[in-house]
Amino acid sequence: MNRVIISSVIVVLAASLIFFHFQKVNTLDKTVDSSYDTIMEAYHNDDYDKITDELNKIKQSWDEVQTWVGMTIDSAELEEIEISLQQCMHYAEIKDKEDFIGEFVLFNLLIKHLPFFEKLDLESLL
């Protein structure tokens, strides 16, 4: 009887953790989605202040989820996303139009493929 209760509690805790993790990743995806159109419009209007504001929102959202995402995604993938976001912010700061759009499209693609990179293994948990 005790084994059944303990097993049930472990299953419920694991399911809760997975659900919470999914919600965090989904929040990041929604933030990037909502900012994408705004950034593209600002890009076409050369409004780098608006681009910077939106990128700061994305950065804040990324900082909130990075720990959770780090449990299921390889550190190389995390670093690639982080570097891409930093490059976007840098290109927007120096108003480098061509490099910015290329890097932003890459960043958006990396975020969209985030669920495909996820895998749970012992190494990522330790």
Backbone torsions as a table, in degrees:
resi	resn	phi	psi	omega
1	MET	NA	-42.6	178.8
2	ASN	-64.2	-36.0	179.3
3	ARG	-64.6	-38.6	179.7
4	VAL	-65.9	-43.1	179.7
5	ILE	-65.5	-46.3	179.8
6	ILE	-63.1	-43.8	178.4
7	SER	-62.8	-40.7	178.8
8	SER	-63.9	-42.3	179.2
9	VAL	-64.3	-41.7	179.4
10	ILE	-63.9	-42.8	179.1
11	VAL	-63.6	-43.8	179.2
12	VAL	-63.9	-42.7	178.5
13	LEU	-64.1	-42.8	179.1
14	ALA	-64.3	-42.9	179.3
15	ALA	-63.9	-39.6	178.3
16	SER	-64.6	-41.8	179.0
17	LEU	-64.6	-43.1	178.9
18	ILE	-64.0	-42.4	179.0
19	PHE	-63.4	-44.6	179.1
20	PHE	-62.6	-42.5	178.4
21	HIS	-61.3	-46.5	179.1
22	PHE	-59.9	-40.8	179.6
23	GLN	-63.6	-40.4	179.2
24	LYS	-63.6	-46.6	179.4
25	VAL	-64.6	-40.0	179.1
26	ASN	-64.4	-36.7	177.4
27	THR	-62.7	-43.3	177.2
28	LEU	-61.6	-45.1	180.0
29	ASP	-61.0	-42.4	178.9
30	LYS	-66.1	-37.6	178.3
31	THR	-63.5	-45.6	179.3
32	VAL	-65.6	-41.4	178.0
33	ASP	-60.0	-46.2	-177.9
34	SER	-68.2	-28.9	-179.8
35	SER	-84.9	-21.5	-173.4
36	TYR	-58.3	-53.1	-178.5
37	ASP	-63.1	-39.8	178.9
38	THR	-62.6	-43.8	-179.9
39	ILE	-66.1	-42.0	-179.9
40	MET	-64.3	-41.0	177.6
41	GLU	-64.8	-44.3	178.5
42	ALA	-64.5	-35.5	177.7
43	TYR	-60.9	-45.6	-179.3
44	HIS	-69.3	-23.9	178.3
45	ASN	-96.8	4.9	-177.1
46	ASP	54.4	38.1	179.4
47	ASP	-98.0	81.8	-174.9
48	TYR	-73.2	-20.6	175.3
49	ASP	-66.8	-43.2	178.2
50	LYS	-66.6	-39.8	177.4
51	ILE	-60.7	-45.6	-179.8
52	THR	-62.3	-41.4	177.9
53	ASP	-60.7	-45.3	-180.0
54	GLU	-66.7	-39.6	177.9
55	LEU	-65.2	-34.9	176.4
56	ASN	-65.4	-37.2	175.5
57	LYS	-63.4	-43.5	179.2
58	ILE	-64.1	-42.6	179.4
59	LYS	-60.5	-42.9	178.9
60	GLN	-62.7	-43.8	178.1
61	SER	-64.2	-41.1	178.4
62	TRP	-62.3	-42.9	179.5
63	ASP	-61.8	-33.8	179.6
64	GLU	-71.6	-32.4	-176.3
65	VAL	-99.3	-12.7	-172.5
66	GLN	-56.2	-41.0	-179.9
67	THR	-64.1	-43.7	-179.7
68	TRP	-67.8	-41.7	-179.7
69	VAL	-66.5	-33.1	-178.8
70	GLY	-62.4	-18.4	179.4
71	MET	-76.2	-23.1	-173.9
72	THR	-123.7	-1.8	-178.0
73	ILE	-121.8	140.2	179.5
74	ASP	-57.5	143.1	-177.7
75	SER	-62.5	-29.1	177.9
76	ALA	-65.2	-40.2	177.6
77	GLU	-66.1	-41.2	177.9
78	LEU	-61.2	-44.2	179.3
79	GLU	-64.2	-37.9	178.6
80	GLU	-63.3	-41.7	177.5
81	ILE	-65.7	-45.3	-179.6
82	GLU	-61.7	-45.2	179.8
83	ILE	-64.5	-41.8	179.6
84	SER	-61.8	-43.2	178.1
85	LEU	-63.9	-42.8	178.7
86	GLN	-63.7	-39.2	177.4
87	GLN	-64.4	-42.8	176.8
88	CYS	-57.0	-46.0	-178.9
89	MET	-63.9	-40.1	179.7
90	HIS	-66.2	-46.6	-179.6
91	TYR	-63.9	-35.9	177.0
92	ALA	-67.9	-37.3	-179.4
93	GLU	-64.6	-40.8	-178.5
94	ILE	-93.9	3.2	175.7
95	LYS	60.1	43.2	177.4
96	ASP	-92.3	94.2	-169.5
97	LYS	-60.9	-49.9	-175.4
98	GLU	-67.9	-46.5	-179.6
99	ASP	-66.8	-36.2	179.5
100	PHE	-60.9	-50.2	-174.9
101	ILE	-64.8	-37.9	177.2
102	GLY	-63.4	-45.1	-179.5
103	GLU	-69.5	-37.1	179.9
104	PHE	-67.3	-39.5	176.8
105	VAL	-63.7	-41.0	177.2
106	LEU	-62.6	-46.5	179.4
107	PHE	-58.9	-46.5	-179.8
108	ASN	-60.8	-41.0	178.1
109	LEU	-63.4	-42.5	178.6
110	LEU	-61.8	-41.3	179.6
111	ILE	-67.3	-40.8	179.8
112	LYS	-63.9	-31.4	-179.0
113	HIS	-92.9	5.0	-179.1
114	LEU	-53.3	-46.1	178.8
115	PRO	-61.4	-27.9	179.9
116	PHE	-75.6	-22.7	178.8
117	PHE	-81.2	-17.3	-172.8
118	GLU	-69.8	134.8	171.0
119	LYS	-158.7	141.6	-177.7
120	LEU	-99.1	121.5	174.3
121	ASP	-143.0	165.2	-175.2
122	LEU	-62.6	-37.8	-179.0
123	GLU	-61.7	-41.4	-178.3
124	SER	-71.8	-26.9	178.2
125	LEU	-77.7	-27.1	-179.7
126	LEU	-91.2	NA	NA
